[in-house]
């Protein structure tokens, strides 16, 4: 739901810029797009959210091992 809200707002800002030519809408859309890419998951964020133990972290970082 959060991703759809951000995407919809940025698309609305882009369309508003195209209709009015006001540069503030384009800046707002750019800020939302940067925020959108900031939300992407990373290995560090996954480890922190799952609160993995040291053994689980080493298994997570080893691509050949399966986590049980």
CORQUI-V851982 format. One record per residue. N is the residue number from 1. RES is the residue in one small letter. SS is DSSP state (H for helix, E for strand, - for the rest). Layout:
n=N res=RES ss=SS
n=N res=RES ss=SS
This chain:
n=1 res=x ss=-
n=2 res=x ss=H
n=3 res=x ss=H
n=4 res=x ss=H
n=5 res=x ss=H
n=6 res=x ss=H
n=7 res=x ss=H
n=8 res=x ss=H
n=9 res=x ss=H
n=10 res=x ss=H
n=11 res=x ss=H
n=12 res=x ss=H
n=13 res=x ss=H
n=14 res=x ss=H
n=15 res=x ss=H
n=16 res=x ss=H
n=17 res=x ss=H
n=18 res=x ss=H
n=19 res=x ss=H
n=20 res=x ss=H
n=21 res=x ss=-
n=22 res=x ss=-
n=23 res=x ss=H
n=24 res=x ss=H
n=25 res=x ss=H
n=26 res=x ss=H
n=27 res=x ss=H
n=28 res=x ss=H
n=29 res=x ss=H
n=30 res=x ss=H
n=31 res=x ss=H
n=32 res=x ss=H
n=33 res=x ss=H
n=34 res=x ss=H
n=35 res=x ss=H
n=36 res=x ss=H
n=37 res=x ss=H
n=38 res=x ss=H
n=39 res=x ss=-
n=40 res=x ss=-
n=41 res=x ss=-
n=42 res=x ss=-
n=43 res=x ss=H
n=44 res=x ss=H
n=45 res=x ss=H
n=46 res=x ss=H
n=47 res=x ss=H
n=48 res=x ss=H
n=49 res=x ss=H
n=50 res=x ss=H
n=51 res=x ss=-
n=52 res=x ss=-
n=53 res=x ss=-
n=54 res=x ss=H
n=55 res=x ss=H
n=56 res=x ss=H
n=57 res=x ss=H
n=58 res=x ss=H
n=59 res=x ss=H
n=60 res=x ss=H
n=61 res=x ss=H
n=62 res=x ss=-
n=63 res=x ss=-
n=64 res=x ss=-
n=65 res=x ss=-
n=66 res=x ss=-
n=67 res=x ss=-
n=68 res=x ss=-
